Amino acid sequence: MRLIRIPVSAVLVLLGLVLQVSVFGRLQLPGATPDVLLLVVVGLAMVYGPTGGCLVGFAAGLLADVAPPSDHAIGRYALVLCLVGYGAGLLRGEHGRQRSVAGALLVVGGAAVVSTLLYAMVGALVGDTAARHVGLVGLVLSALLYDLLLAPFVVPVVMLAARRFEHDPVAAASGDGAGGAGLGTLARYRTTREASAGPTYKKKRVLGLAKRP
């Protein structure tokens, strides 16, 4: 994972977490809560790929696990977002760009359904049965609806910010400018030297033979 991705991901994840806790977590909507953090992870994964999406998802989920008013086991949401980030990264478009809006919405919809189911399954393993009382079907449908409605306002902004800082100008300049010119000059020098060494040697040898009696 490139170093430039770390501060960019940290800023976007922190903004998503603040919106999640302070705004959308207080709306008291029926069913699930709109998951801004999930949308941030999906947007970054569709630019960074499976490895970057997995790392960003784990860090974002772990941060959500310890941020108040969290009431679940630490590591539960980290596992969910880690797997979702990896899966969304596998569906990354060419050069981190989705070919269509429908494709991006399908990724978001799949991530919303999978994350809700995984969260409920992991909760059942650790003894959390809250999903049974609320209704798993209602949670999945409400999470799908809320995340799809929120996705056009979050995912494109996240992907645009991630692509904006994806290309390191220092590395590009050293690779295409000084580094590339240096290697090209060295190659041309070697080629010229090898090309000129042969005829010069042959010419001296011919002149030497001509001077012999």
TORKOL-4160 file (C-alpha; in steps of 0.2 Angstrom, whole numbers, padded with zeros to 4 digits, m for minus):
213
<pt num="1" X="0000" Y="0000" Z="0000"/>
<pt num="2" X="0007" Y="0017" Z="m0005"/>
<pt num="3" X="0011" Y="0029" Z="0009"/>
<pt num="4" X="0001" Y="0043" Z="0001"/>
<pt num="5" X="m0015" Y="0032" Z="0004"/>
<pt num="6" X="m0013" Y="0032" Z="0022"/>
<pt num="7" X="m0016" Y="0050" Z="0026"/>
<pt num="8" X="m0030" Y="0051" Z="0013"/>
<pt num="9" X="m0038" Y="0035" Z="0020"/>
<pt num="10" X="m0037" Y="0041" Z="0038"/>
<pt num="11" X="m0045" Y="0058" Z="0034"/>
<pt num="12" X="m0059" Y="0050" Z="0024"/>
<pt num="13" X="m0062" Y="0037" Z="0037"/>
<pt num="14" X="m0062" Y="0050" Z="0051"/>
<pt num="15" X="m0075" Y="0061" Z="0042"/>
<pt num="16" X="m0086" Y="0046" Z="0039"/>
<pt num="17" X="m0085" Y="0040" Z="0057"/>
<pt num="18" X="m0089" Y="0058" Z="0063"/>
<pt num="19" X="m0104" Y="0059" Z="0052"/>
<pt num="20" X="m0109" Y="0041" Z="0056"/>
<pt num="21" X="m0109" Y="0044" Z="0075"/>
<pt num="22" X="m0114" Y="0062" Z="0076"/>
<pt num="23" X="m0127" Y="0064" Z="0062"/>
<pt num="24" X="m0134" Y="0047" Z="0056"/>
<pt num="25" X="m0133" Y="0038" Z="0072"/>
<pt num="26" X="m0145" Y="0050" Z="0080"/>
<pt num="27" X="m0159" Y="0050" Z="0067"/>
<pt num="28" X="m0168" Y="0035" Z="0075"/>
<pt num="29" X="m0174" Y="0028" Z="0058"/>
<pt num="30" X="m0183" Y="0012" Z="0057"/>
<pt num="31" X="m0173" Y="m0003" Z="0055"/>
<pt num="32" X="m0154" Y="m0001" Z="0052"/>
<pt num="33" X="m0144" Y="0015" Z="0052"/>
<pt num="34" X="m0136" Y="0022" Z="0036"/>
<pt num="35" X="m0118" Y="0016" Z="0036"/>
<pt num="36" X="m0107" Y="0030" Z="0030"/>
<pt num="37" X="m0092" Y="0021" Z="0036"/>
<pt num="38" X="m0096" Y="0006" Z="0025"/>
<pt num="39" X="m0098" Y="0018" Z="0010"/>
<pt num="40" X="m0081" Y="0026" Z="0013"/>
<pt num="41" X="m0073" Y="0009" Z="0014"/>
<pt num="42" X="m0081" Y="0003" Z="m0002"/>
<pt num="43" X="m0076" Y="0019" Z="m0012"/>
<pt num="44" X="m0058" Y="0017" Z="m0006"/>
<pt num="45" X="m0058" Y="m0001" Z="m0010"/>
<pt num="46" X="m0064" Y="0002" Z="m0028"/>
<pt num="47" X="m0049" Y="0013" Z="m0031"/>
<pt num="48" X="m0036" Y="0004" Z="m0020"/>
<pt num="49" X="m0040" Y="m0014" Z="m0025"/>
<pt num="50" X="m0042" Y="m0029" Z="m0013"/>
<pt num="51" X="m0027" Y="m0027" Z="m0003"/>
<pt num="52" X="m0029" Y="m0008" Z="0001"/>
<pt num="53" X="m0048" Y="m0011" Z="0003"/>
<pt num="54" X="m0045" Y="m0025" Z="0016"/>
<pt num="55" X="m0032" Y="m0014" Z="0026"/>
<pt num="56" X="m0043" Y="0001" Z="0026"/>
<pt num="57" X="m0059" Y="m0009" Z="0030"/>
<pt num="58" X="m0050" Y="m0017" Z="0045"/>
<pt num="59" X="m0043" Y="0000" Z="0052"/>
<pt num="60" X="m0060" Y="0008" Z="0049"/>
<pt num="61" X="m0070" Y="m0006" Z="0058"/>
<pt num="62" X="m0058" Y="m0007" Z="0072"/>
<pt num="63" X="m0060" Y="0012" Z="0075"/>
<pt num="64" X="m0079" Y="0010" Z="0074"/>
<pt num="65" X="m0077" Y="m0004" Z="0087"/>
<pt num="66" X="m0069" Y="0007" Z="0100"/>
<pt num="67" X="m0078" Y="0023" Z="0096"/>
<pt num="68" X="m0092" Y="0028" Z="0108"/>
<pt num="69" X="m0106" Y="0024" Z="0109"/>
<pt num="70" X="m0101" Y="0006" Z="0103"/>
<pt num="71" X="m0109" Y="m0008" Z="0112"/>
<pt num="72" X="m0102" Y="m0023" Z="0104"/>
<pt num="73" X="m0087" Y="m0034" Z="0105"/>
<pt num="74" X="m0071" Y="m0026" Z="0099"/>
<pt num="75" X="m0065" Y="m0033" Z="0082"/>
<pt num="76" X="m0083" Y="m0038" Z="0076"/>
<pt num="77" X="m0085" Y="m0023" Z="0064"/>
<pt num="78" X="m0067" Y="m0024" Z="0059"/>
<pt num="79" X="m0069" Y="m0041" Z="0053"/>
<pt num="80" X="m0084" Y="m0037" Z="0043"/>
<pt num="81" X="m0077" Y="m0021" Z="0035"/>
<pt num="82" X="m0061" Y="m0031" Z="0031"/>
<pt num="83" X="m0070" Y="m0044" Z="0021"/>
<pt num="84" X="m0081" Y="m0031" Z="0013"/>
<pt num="85" X="m0066" Y="m0020" Z="0008"/>
<pt num="86" X="m0057" Y="m0035" Z="0001"/>
<pt num="87" X="m0073" Y="m0040" Z="m0009"/>
<pt num="88" X="m0076" Y="m0023" Z="m0016"/>
<pt num="89" X="m0058" Y="m0021" Z="m0021"/>
<pt num="90" X="m0060" Y="m0037" Z="m0032"/>
<pt num="91" X="m0073" Y="m0028" Z="m0041"/>
<pt num="92" X="m0062" Y="m0012" Z="m0045"/>
<pt num="93" X="m0064" Y="m0005" Z="m0062"/>
<pt num="94" X="m0049" Y="m0001" Z="m0074"/>
<pt num="95" X="m0038" Y="0012" Z="m0066"/>
<pt num="96" X="m0050" Y="0013" Z="m0051"/>
<pt num="97" X="m0064" Y="0020" Z="m0062"/>
<pt num="98" X="m0081" Y="0011" Z="m0063"/>
<pt num="99" X="m0088" Y="0010" Z="m0080"/>
<pt num="100" X="m0106" Y="0014" Z="m0075"/>
<pt num="101" X="m0116" Y="0021" Z="m0061"/>
<pt num="102" X="m0126" Y="0005" Z="m0060"/>
<pt num="103" X="m0110" Y="m0005" Z="m0058"/>
<pt num="104" X="m0105" Y="0005" Z="m0043"/>
<pt num="105" X="m0123" Y="0004" Z="m0035"/>
<pt num="106" X="m0123" Y="m0015" Z="m0037"/>
<pt num="107" X="m0106" Y="m0015" Z="m0027"/>
<pt num="108" X="m0114" Y="m0004" Z="m0014"/>
<pt num="109" X="m0130" Y="m0014" Z="m0013"/>
<pt num="110" X="m0120" Y="m0030" Z="m0012"/>
<pt num="111" X="m0109" Y="m0023" Z="0002"/>
<pt num="112" X="m0124" Y="m0017" Z="0012"/>
<pt num="113" X="m0132" Y="m0034" Z="0011"/>
<pt num="114" X="m0116" Y="m0044" Z="0015"/>
<pt num="115" X="m0110" Y="m0033" Z="0029"/>
<pt num="116" X="m0127" Y="m0034" Z="0038"/>
<pt num="117" X="m0128" Y="m0053" Z="0036"/>
<pt num="118" X="m0110" Y="m0054" Z="0042"/>
<pt num="119" X="m0112" Y="m0043" Z="0057"/>
<pt num="120" X="m0127" Y="m0053" Z="0062"/>
<pt num="121" X="m0118" Y="m0069" Z="0060"/>
<pt num="122" X="m0103" Y="m0064" Z="0070"/>
<pt num="123" X="m0115" Y="m0057" Z="0083"/>
<pt num="124" X="m0123" Y="m0074" Z="0084"/>
<pt num="125" X="m0106" Y="m0082" Z="0087"/>
<pt num="126" X="m0102" Y="m0071" Z="0102"/>
<pt num="127" X="m0119" Y="m0072" Z="0109"/>
<pt num="128" X="m0127" Y="m0056" Z="0103"/>
<pt num="129" X="m0145" Y="m0060" Z="0098"/>
<pt num="130" X="m0151" Y="m0042" Z="0095"/>
<pt num="131" X="m0154" Y="m0045" Z="0076"/>
<pt num="132" X="m0166" Y="m0059" Z="0080"/>
<pt num="133" X="m0177" Y="m0047" Z="0090"/>
<pt num="134" X="m0177" Y="m0033" Z="0077"/>
<pt num="135" X="m0179" Y="m0045" Z="0062"/>
<pt num="136" X="m0165" Y="m0049" Z="0051"/>
<pt num="137" X="m0175" Y="m0047" Z="0035"/>
<pt num="138" X="m0180" Y="m0029" Z="0040"/>
<pt num="139" X="m0162" Y="m0025" Z="0044"/>
<pt num="140" X="m0156" Y="m0031" Z="0027"/>
<pt num="141" X="m0169" Y="m0022" Z="0018"/>
<pt num="142" X="m0168" Y="m0005" Z="0027"/>
<pt num="143" X="m0148" Y="m0006" Z="0026"/>
<pt num="144" X="m0149" Y="m0009" Z="0008"/>
<pt num="145" X="m0162" Y="0006" Z="0005"/>
<pt num="146" X="m0152" Y="0018" Z="0016"/>
<pt num="147" X="m0135" Y="0014" Z="0009"/>
<pt num="148" X="m0141" Y="0015" Z="m0009"/>
<pt num="149" X="m0149" Y="0032" Z="m0006"/>
<pt num="150" X="m0134" Y="0039" Z="0002"/>
<pt num="151" X="m0121" Y="0031" Z="m0010"/>
<pt num="152" X="m0122" Y="0044" Z="m0024"/>
<pt num="153" X="m0117" Y="0058" Z="m0011"/>
<pt num="154" X="m0103" Y="0048" Z="m0003"/>
<pt num="155" X="m0095" Y="0035" Z="m0015"/>
<pt num="156" X="m0091" Y="0047" Z="m0029"/>
<pt num="157" X="m0083" Y="0060" Z="m0018"/>
<pt num="158" X="m0072" Y="0047" Z="m0009"/>
<pt num="159" X="m0067" Y="0039" Z="m0026"/>
<pt num="160" X="m0063" Y="0056" Z="m0033"/>
<pt num="161" X="m0052" Y="0061" Z="m0017"/>
<pt num="162" X="m0043" Y="0044" Z="m0018"/>
<pt num="163" X="m0039" Y="0046" Z="m0036"/>
<pt num="164" X="m0034" Y="0064" Z="m0034"/>
<pt num="165" X="m0019" Y="0059" Z="m0023"/>
<pt num="166" X="m0016" Y="0042" Z="m0031"/>
<pt num="167" X="m0002" Y="0047" Z="m0042"/>
<pt num="168" X="0013" Y="0053" Z="m0032"/>
<pt num="169" X="0021" Y="0068" Z="m0042"/>
<pt num="170" X="0038" Y="0065" Z="m0034"/>
<pt num="171" X="0039" Y="0047" Z="m0039"/>
<pt num="172" X="0032" Y="0051" Z="m0056"/>
<pt num="173" X="0045" Y="0065" Z="m0059"/>
<pt num="174" X="0059" Y="0053" Z="m0053"/>
<pt num="175" X="0053" Y="0039" Z="m0064"/>
<pt num="176" X="0049" Y="0049" Z="m0080"/>
<pt num="177" X="0060" Y="0064" Z="m0078"/>
<pt num="178" X="0077" Y="0062" Z="m0069"/>
<pt num="179" X="0077" Y="0043" Z="m0068"/>
<pt num="180" X="0070" Y="0040" Z="m0085"/>
<pt num="181" X="0082" Y="0052" Z="m0093"/>
<pt num="182" X="0097" Y="0045" Z="m0084"/>
<pt num="183" X="0093" Y="0028" Z="m0089"/>
<pt num="184" X="0090" Y="0034" Z="m0107"/>
<pt num="185" X="0107" Y="0044" Z="m0107"/>
<pt num="186" X="0116" Y="0029" Z="m0100"/>
<pt num="187" X="0109" Y="0017" Z="m0113"/>
<pt num="188" X="0113" Y="0029" Z="m0127"/>
<pt num="189" X="0130" Y="0031" Z="m0121"/>
<pt num="190" X="0133" Y="0013" Z="m0120"/>
<pt num="191" X="0126" Y="0010" Z="m0137"/>
<pt num="192" X="0136" Y="0024" Z="m0145"/>
<pt num="193" X="0152" Y="0018" Z="m0136"/>
<pt num="194" X="0149" Y="0000" Z="m0142"/>
<pt num="195" X="0145" Y="0006" Z="m0160"/>
<pt num="196" X="0160" Y="0017" Z="m0161"/>
<pt num="197" X="0172" Y="0005" Z="m0153"/>
<pt num="198" X="0170" Y="m0008" Z="m0166"/>
<pt num="199" X="0175" Y="0002" Z="m0182"/>
<pt num="200" X="0189" Y="0012" Z="m0173"/>
<pt num="201" X="0197" Y="m0005" Z="m0168"/>
<pt num="202" X="0195" Y="m0012" Z="m0185"/>
<pt num="203" X="0202" Y="0004" Z="m0193"/>
<pt num="204" X="0217" Y="0004" Z="m0182"/>
<pt num="205" X="0220" Y="m0014" Z="m0186"/>
<pt num="206" X="0219" Y="m0011" Z="m0204"/>
<pt num="207" X="0231" Y="0003" Z="m0203"/>
<pt num="208" X="0243" Y="m0007" Z="m0193"/>
<pt num="209" X="0242" Y="m0021" Z="m0206"/>
<pt num="210" X="0245" Y="m0008" Z="m0220"/>
<pt num="211" X="0261" Y="m0002" Z="m0212"/>
<pt num="212" X="0269" Y="m0019" Z="m0212"/>
<pt num="213" X="0281" Y="m0022" Z="m0226"/>
